[in-house]
């Protein structure tokens, strides 16, 4: 029964991530912890799903959307991301390897998600982190947080200077999420040899493309802000439940 719920959850989270760029890790991590999975199993289940979702969406943007808008990502932000965020994922995952049996991830993951939602509302904080040196420090900490908890990706979307164009915003977030999750997964495999796999994984293979197709079909008819608010509400509710559990 739990596995059926997981497949439905994967479909819905893939749909949300395809619409706004985030969802699989931000909501999936606290939910799987609520279902009783440990943090190692949670990461090993969600990371391949997040990577696949982002990759297919990037390909979709490149082949079907590039004629409608310019796929240009801020070079300075990209450089800072790869120099300061990616290397620190290794440190976060190393901490996870050493201390995973001693950390209460229910509290830690919930605290990070709630903190992320709160600071995303602060215009002053957004101005501060776009200072060059503070931005580097922020991305370094984000890398550590993501390697340790699987919940740092949402911090990346706060740092990224998004264009008013909805498609360019979705593309930028998807681009960074793909590389964030991909590098994390490689480092994770290096430290943890035993990866948890769902049974009947072919259902996931079918669910992801279907959810992506549906999302890119309906996105033109809906307001993106609705799903951004929805995903924050869902993440907040999941975090509160996780704490109470």
N, C-alpha and C positions, 0 to 999 in steps of 0.2 A: 504493500500500500504506500509506504514511504517513497519507494522508487517511482511509482506512478505520479505522485505529487511532485517529485523532483523533475520529471520530464515536462509536466505542465508548467512548473516554475521556470525551467530553462527556456521554454518557448516564450513565455511572457517577458522574461528579463531580456532575452535576445531582441524581442520586439521593441522594448523600451530603449535599449542601447542603440538600436539602429535608428531610432527617431531622434535622440538627442546626444548620442555619443557615450553615455554612461548608463550603468544599471546592473550589469551582471555581477560585478565585484562589490559595488556599493550596497546593493540590497541583498545579493546572494550570500555574501559572507555572514552577516548576522543571522539570516534565516537558516542557513545550514547549521550554524552553531546552536540555534534554537532546536533544530531537529535532532541534535545529539551528536553531530559529527565533530571530531576534534579539528583543530586549526590546520593540521597537516593534510588531512583528508579533504577539508574544505578548499584549501588552496589548490590541491592537485585536481579536484573536480572542476573548479570554476575557471582556472587560468586557461586551459585549452579552449574552453567555450568562448571566453572573452577574446582570445587571440583570433579564433576562427571568425567570430562575428565581425571584429574590426577589419580583418583582412578582406573578407568578402565585400564589406561595405566600401573599403578603399578601392577595390577593383570596380565596384559598381559606379562610384564617383568618377573614376578615371575614364571609364569607357562610355558612360551614359550621361554624365553631368558636366564634363569639362567644357563642352561646347557652350554651356549656359553661363559659366562663371570661371574666373581665373583661379587655378589651384596654387595660389602663392601663400606660403607660410613664412611668417616673420623669421628671417635668417638669424637674427640675434637671439631670439627666444629659443630657436632650435639648437643653436650652438650651446647656449647655457644649459639647456635641458640635457643634452648628451654628455656634457663635461661634468655637470654637478649632480644631476639626479640619478642617472643610470649607475655610475660607480658605487653610489651609496646604498643601492639595493643590495649589493653584496654584503655590506656590513649588517643591514637589517636582517637578512636571511641567516647570516652567521649567528647573530644574537638569538634568532628563532631556533636554530639548531642546538645551541648550548642551553638555552633557558626555557624551552617550550613547556617543560614539565613543571616549571615553577611559576609561570605567569597565568593569571586569570584572564583569558582572552575575551570572555564575555564582557567584562568591565572595560578592558582596553579598547576593543573594537568599537563598543558602544560610545565610549568617551571620544574617540577620534571622529566618528561619524557626526555626533552631536556638535562637537567643536567645529567641524567643517561647515555644517549647516549654519551655525551662528556667525562665523566670520565671513561667510559668503554674503551676508546682509550688511556688512560694515564697509562703507565706501572709504573710510579713512584707512582701514587695514589694507584694502585693495591698492590704494595709492602708495602705502608704505612698502609693500612687497615688490612693487615695480621699481624701487630704487635698485640700482645695479648690484651693489654688494649685498643688500638685504635679500634681494631676489635669489642670489646664488646660495645664500645660507638657507633660505626657505626651501629651495629645490633639493638641497643636500639632506635636510631633515625629512622632506617628503619621501626621498628615496629610502631612507632608513625605515620610516614608518610603513612604507608599502612592502618592503621586504619582510618586515616583522609581522604585519597584520593583514596584508592584502587589501587594506582600506585607504591607501594613500593616493589612489588614482583620482579621486574626487578633488583633492587638493591641487592637482595639476590643472584641472579645468578652471580653477579660480585664478591661477597664475597666468594662464594664457590670455593674451589680449585678443578678445574675439571681435570679429568684424560684424557689422550690423546685418550683413547678408546671412540668412539662416543656413543656406547650404554651405557657405564657407566656414561658418561656425561649427557645423556638424563635421565637416571634413577635417578641420584642424584638431578637434578633440579626438576624433577617431584615429588620426595619424599618431598623436602622442600616446594614446591608450594602447595602440598596437605594439609600439616599441617598448613601452613600459612593461606590458604584460609578457612580451616575448623574451626580453632580457631577464625578467624575474623568473620565468619558467626555466630558462637554461640554468640559471644559478640554483634554483630550487632543485632541479634534477641532480645537479652536482652534489648537493649536500644531502638530499634524501633519495635514496635508491628505490625504496618501496613506494610506488605511486598507486593511489586508490583509483580503481576504475569502476564505473557503473556497469551493471549487466545490461545486455541489449543496447550497446552503445550506438547501434545503427539508428535507433530512434532519435538520438541526439543529432546524428548526421542529417536526418530528414527534417528535424524540427528547426534547426538553425537557418537553412536556406529559405524555408517556408516563411519563417518569422521575418527575415530580412526582406523578402519579396513583398510581404504584406505591409511592412513598415514603409518601404519606399513607394508603395502604391497609394497609401492613405495620407502620407505626410503633407502633401500639397493641400489637403482639405481641412487640416487642423492647425491650431495655433500651438507652436512649440512651447510657449510659456506654460501651457496647461500641463504638459508632461514633465517639464522641469519642476514645477511645484508638486506634481504627483509623486515623482521619484524621491523628492526630499521628505514628503509626508510619509511615504512608505518606509524609507530608511530610518526616519525618526521613530516611527511606531515599532519597527523591528528592533531598534536599539533599546527602546524602553522595555519591551517584552524580554529582551535578552538580559537586561539588568535585573528585572524582577524574577527571572527564572533562576 
